[in-house]
Amino acid sequence: MARKKTNKDRIMEHPVTYEAYAEMPDDGQRYEVLEGELELMSPAPSTVHQVIGSALHLHVQGCASEYFILIAPLDVILSRTNVVQPDLIMVHRSRADIVTMRGVEGAPDLVVEVLSPWLHKRDRERKLNIYAKHGVPEYWIIDPAAQTLERFELNGELQYELRELCENDDRISSDKLPCVSFPVGELFKDELVRRLLALN
């Protein structure tokens, strides 16, 4: 008699789907599904990552009347085989229908990733390509070590083009998000961030 398949068996099958991912027992870890592959997101975000993420959230609050501003952990379900958890997500309020009890179901207007040392390649390559493929209009990558913000915009061929590499007093702005405007250096000015980065 064949053994009944468990949730653990299903998530090992390829491609992994949102349905299998959603049925996984809570093991205290965070995962994403990238092109049908289950990816572990641990270890947990660093202190620097958290402080920079909090600063970013504060600096985009001027957009709150026009956009839903959401932070991780929250599932962005781009397809059955691409489920991601960006650090910050913005969805225009005119598109409120894609914000559901499960998360964001469709392409947000902006996704932001704060790089972690162990996930550079994933954010710069795999997730960049996935966000482009699913039509996310704008993608920001914040690099704590370099203290930079890279702003990518989607072109007509569903590929990203680097529009700005901002640092120090450079002010981030976007035609797509006119409510956003702040000096990038503000994200890294916290004394704790400076002290911890100096130790690396």
N, C-alpha and C positions, 0 to 999 in steps of 0.2 A: 504494500500500500504506500502510495507516494506521500511524502511529508508535506503538510500544508505550508505554503510560503508565508514568511513573516515580513513585517515592515523592513527589517534589516536586509532581508534577501532582495526585496524590491528595489531599494536604493542602490544596490550594487549592480543592477541591470543597467544597460546602456541603450538608448539615452535615458538619463534620469529626468523625470518630468516634475512639474510643479506638484502634481497630485501625490507622487511618492515622497517628495520633499516635505509636503505639508503633513503627511502621516507619520513622519519620523518621531520617535519618542524624544522628549527633551533630555538631552544629556549634558546640558550646561554649556555647550559649544555653539558657535555661530557658523552657519554655512551659507554658501551661495551656489547656484547652479549656473555653470558657464558652458554653453553649447552642449548641454546634456551631461556634463561632468560635475559631480559633487565636489566642491572645494571647501576645505576647512579654513576659517578666517582667524583662528587663534594663532599666537597668543593675543590676549585682549589688547586694545589700543593703548599706547603709552600715555604717560602723563602729558607729554608735549603735544601729542595728537589731540588729546581731550581739551587742553587749554586753547589750542589754535582753533579747534572746531567750535568751541564756545564763543571765541572772539568773532569768528566768521558769522555765526548765528546772530550775534549782536549787531554786526555791521550791515546785515541785510534786512533788519527789522523795518526799515523804511518802506519795504515792498509789501508789508503784511496786508495792506488794504487791497492790493491787486493780486497777490499770490498766496497760496498755501505754502508755508515754509515748514518743512518736515525734516527730522533728523533721524539718524540711525539709532537703534536697529529698526528698520522698517523694510518690508519686501517691496521691491519694484519688479512687478511681473511683466516683463517685456514680451515673453512668449512662454509656451509650456516648458521649454528647455533653457530659458535664460531668466533667472531670478536673482537679482542683485540687491545689495544693501549699501548704496552710496552713503557718504557721511552727511551730506546735505542735499535736499531735493526741493525744487520749487516748481509748483504747478499753478498756472494762471487760473483765477477763480472762474473764468468762463468755461473751463474744462473740468469743472468739479466732478463730472460723472466718472472720471477715471480714478477718483479717490474713493476707495471702498473699504469695507471692514477688513478685507484681506491685505490691503496695502494700496499701492499705486498700480493700476492695471493699464499699462500703456506707457508711452514715452513722456517723461516730464519735460518741462521747458528748460530746466537746468539740472545737471547733476554735478556734484563736487566730490572729489576724493582727496583726502589728506593722506599723503604717502606715509606708509610704514616701511621700515628698512627691509622687512622680509616679504613685502608685497609690491615692490617697485615694478617688476616686469608684468605682473598681473594687471595693475592699474594703467600702465603706460602702453601696453600692447593688447592683451586679450580683452580687457573691459573697454578700452578705447574703441576697438573694432566692433564690439557688441553694441555699444551705445550708438555708434554711427549706423550700423546695420539696421537698428530699430528706430532710427529717425529722431534721436534726442538732439535738438537744435544746438545746444551749447553744453560744453564740458570743460570744467576747470580742474586742474591738477595743482594742488598746493604741496610744495616740497619744503618741509621744515628744515632740512639740512642746508639747502641752498637758499632758503628764505625767499622763495619765488612763487609766483602764481602764473601758470600757463593757461591762457584762454583759447580754447578751440571752438571753431564754428563749423557747422555742417555745410558742405557745398551741395550742389545739385546732383552729384554722383554718389551721395551717401558716404562721403569720406570727410574726415576732419582736416581743417587747415588751421595751423597755429596762427592766430591773429595778434596775440600779444604775449610777451614774456615780461612780467612786471616784477619789480623789486623796489625796496626802499620807499622812496616818496612817490613812485609811479602810482597813478590813480587808476584803479580798475574801473572800466566802464564798458557798456555794451549797448549797441543799438537795439538788440532784442530785449534787453532788460534795462530800460532807461532809469528805473528807480534805484539802480545800484551805482554807487560812486564812493570809493574810499581809498586812501593810500594803503598799498599792500603791506607796508612796513608795520601798520597797526596790528596786523595779525601776529606779529612776532615780538612785540615790544614788552610783553609781560616779563617781569624780572625772573620768574620761575623758568619760563621758556629759555631765556638767555643763559641762565645758569646751567640748565640741563643740557642744552646744545653745546655749551662750552666744554662739558665733560666728555663728549664723544669725539 
